[in-house]
Amino acid sequence: MSYFFKEEDYNNGMKYLLFVVLENTNQTSSLIKELSLRGINGTVMASTSLKHVFEDEREDTLQFVSLSHLDQHKLTQNTTIYFILDENNLESVKEIIREKTDHFKNTKGGMFVTPLTDFEGSF
């Protein structure tokens, strides 16, 4: 399938937030490049799961999680991507993600969608 998006594709209907978390692999980089080449815009962030944030520290010495603790650790195990999409583009973008991850078999991760009840801006 071939999906290409133009600016006018993003101006209709209900908006949805598509949230994707993937392990960092070559396929993840390839997916991001593919989405960009097809004109799909989103926000990409380096991230890690809570269970991996303090792997090197002893559990009994950590009483709470603060932002200063996070500053000392690299959050690079995963890639988190979110998109604001119109309903007419949502399934196409999800299908691209499924294809590039082989339905999350070659690249571990997942995605979920939530409707946006309020939206302002020029995404």
C-alpha positions, -999 to +999 in steps of 0.1 A: +000+000+000+011+035-006+001+063+017+012+099+012-002+127+032-006+164+024-014+193+047-051+193+036-054+157+048-050+170+084-078+195+085-110+174+086-130+155+112-123+144+148-087+144+160-070+114+176-038+110+196-019+079+184+008+070+209+035+045+199+063+030+221+089+009+203+122-007+213+152+010+196+161-011+166+171-005+130+134-011+121+124+017+144+147+041+127+134+029+093+098+034+105+105+070+116+122+078+082+093+062+063+067+081+082+086+114+075+090+106+038+053+100+035+046+135+051+034+122+084+044+145+113+047+136+149+069+140+180+097+115+187+112+111+222+138+088+237+124+069+266+127+039+289+104+019+311+102+025+348+116-009+356+148+000+337+154+035+351+172+024+382+186-010+372+220-001+384+209+011+418+199-011+447+162-012+453+164-007+490+183+026+486+157+043+464+128+057+483+112+078+456+116+089+420+125+125+413+134+144+381+170+148+394+174+110+394+162+108+358+187+134+348+215+110+357+202+082+334+200+079+297+165+073+285+174+055+253+160+020+255+128+029+237+114+054+212+081+070+220+062+087+192+029+105+192+008+119+164-023+140+163-043+127+134-076+131+117-098+100+117-094+096+079-056+092+084-056+072+116-059+037+102-034+043+074-007+054+098-015+024+121-011+001+091+023+016+082+034+010+118+021-026+117+039-032+084+072-018+095+072-037+128+057-069+114+028-064+138+052-058+167+070-092+161+103-078+148+102-047+169+087-050+203+063-023+214+027-012+211+004+016+202-029+030+215-053+057+203-074+081+223-098+107+209-090+143+216-120+161+230-104+195+225-077+206+201-061+239+192-031+246+171-016+239+137-005+203+139 
